[in-house]
């Protein structure tokens, strides 16, 4: 399965247009406001949390680690920065960002699945580095981020935007919390517009999520793969 990535620079005008009149800082564990569709996706990703990394290995043929390093590089995060990893999943990008910003920086790792965050926190304990003390795991909603305007020096999103029920609103929230002139680096899979390639992608998903891994592979397909952009989107 192929991938796409984008690094978006936020200008002062874009940041200003996304403001809804400053928001108070609400870091920490927060209630997640979900529609029924979001509820289904949240339940699904909580269910697959223990095998999420293996699924990424299968779906990307092991290449997702390289793509994630590129994504973090494109964010332009540097030592001492405060950064956001949105839809952080099991924490791969958060760990890479932590090393980029160092012990003087901060990494806010946000996901709507508490189980994913528990998996990420467990992985941090297993591969401990001193800089990982700068990571905070936060249950949060991508459509209503619990941070004030212009709060972050960089934002990353890895394989998460396709699962958000309102992508334009999520992008407005990302722009709102970014400092003017900073970057959002977004990484995701690309669904081919070619029948053969698209069929191969579907085959990978169905077999990766079958049997003991996940009993309802079509649920994942409808909730997630339908969000993959094509060359025409």
N, C-alpha and C positions, 0 to 999 in steps of 0.2 A: 504494500500500500504506500502510495506517495504522500508527500506532506507539503504544506504551504506555510510560509511564515511572512509576517509583516512587521515592520518597525514604524510606528506612527509618531511623528513629532507633534507635540501640542503647542500651538502658538498662544500668545497672550489673548488674542481675540477668541480663539476656540475655547480656551479655559474660561474666559469671562462669560461667553454665551451659554455655557453649561451650568453656571451657578444658579442655585435656587435660593440665594440669600443664606449666608454662612451657616453651616451645621455644627453642632457641638460634637466634641470628640466622645465617641462611645466605644472605645476599645474594650475588648474582653468578649466573653461568651454572650451572644445576643440571640433573641428569638428570630427565627427565620420566617418571613412572610411568604407563603407559597400558594400558588393556584393548584388545582387538581393535577394539571400536567406536571407542574414542578414537584408536587408531592410524589408522583409516580417516579420521576427521575431521581429524586432524593432517596427514595426507598431502594431503587435499583442500585445506585452507586454505593449505598451503605451495604447492600447485600454482597456486592462484588469486591468490597474493600480488601479482603484477605488475599485476593488473587489479581488485584489491579495491575501490579507490576508485570506479572506473567502475561497478562492480556496485551499490554503494550509491547512486550517482546514479540509476541506472535503477530500482532497487527502491523508492526513496523519492521518485522524481520530483524529485530535487534538494533535498528538504527536510531531509535528514539533518543538514546543517550547522547549521540552526536548532535542531533537536531536541538536538543535541550541546551547543550553548551552554546550552540550558535545563537539560540533565542536569548540567552542571558547576555551574551556578548553584544548583541544588537540593542539591548536595553540601555547600554552605556552606563550601567550602574558602576559606581566607583567607591573607593574607601570612604567611610563616614556617611554614606547616603542612607536615607530612610526609604525603603522600597516595599512594594506590595506584590505578593504572588497570589493572584486571584484564581479561584478554582484549583487550589494547590494540590488536591488529591493526596498521594502518599509522600509528597514533599521533595521530589527530585529537584525542581527548580528552586525551591526555598533553600535547599542545602547549597546549591551552586551560588545563589545570590548571597548567602551568608558568608561564603568565602570571599566573594567580591567586595562586599562592604566592610568586612572585618569586624573586630570587636567594638569599634567605635560607631558602627552603623546599626541599623535596625531592619529586621525583616518581619513584616506582617503577613502571615500565611493564612488565607481565608478560604474556607470551603463550606458548602451547605450540609455536608455529611459529617456528623460527629464521629462516625466509625472510620472514615478516611483520615480524619485528624488524629484519632487514636493510633492508627497504623503508622502515620507519619511520625508521631511522637515516639513510638516504640522503635522505629528505624533510627531516629536521632540518638536514642540511648545506646543502640547497638553499634553505631559507627561514630561515636562521640569525638568531636573536635571542640577546642575551646571557643571558637567563633560561633558555634551553634547556640551558645547562650543568648545570642541576639535575635533568635527566632521566637515569635509569639504565634501560637496556634489559635485561630479565632473562628468560631462558628458564625457565619454571616451570609447575607443575601447579596448577590452580585447586582441586583436591581435597587438596592438601598444600602449602600456601603456605610458602615458605621465610623466614618472618618470625616473630618472637616475639609473644606475646600483647599486645594493647592497644598496638600499635605505630603505628597510623595515625590521623590526625585526620579523614580522609575516604576513602571508596572509591567509585570509579565503575566501572560495567561497561556497555559500549556494544555492543549486538548480539552478545553473547557467551554469556550464560547459557543460551540455548536449545541451544547446542552442547556443553554440559557433560553428561557421561553420568550424573552423580549430582547433580542440582540441590540437593536438601536438604543434602547434604554440603558442596557449594560454599558454600551460604548459611551453614552453621555455621562454615566457615573464614573467611568474610568477617566474621562477628560476632566471631570469636575475635581477629582482628588489629585490630579497631576499638577505639578508646578509648570508654569508657562515655559516652553522651550525644552521640556523633558520628553521622554519617550515611553510609549507603550509597545512592548514587543509581544506579538501574538502568534502562537504556533498551533497548527491543527492539521488533521488529515485532510486529504483532498479526494473527493469522490470523482472518479473519472466519468466523463460524458460518453465514453466508448462502451458499448454493450459488453464486450468480452472482458475488459478490465474491470468494469463495475461488477460483473458476475463473479470474477475471481475475488474481489474484495468481499462480496457477500458470503462467498464460500469460506473465506478466512474467518469472518465473524461468526458464522453459524457453527463452525467446528471448534473455534476457540472457546465458545460459550456453551458448549453442549455437555451432556453427561453430568459428572459430579461438579464441574466448575459452576455451571448455571443451568437450571432446568428449563428456562424459557428464553432461548436465544432470540426469538423474534421480537421479544419485548425490548431488548437492547437495540436491535436493528431499527425499530420504529422510533424509539426515543432518542437515539444518538446518530445513527448513520444518516437519517433523513436530514440532519443538520449539516452534513458535510457540504461545503461549497464545491461547485464544479468550475470548469474553465469559463463558463458563461455567467457566473454569479460573483 
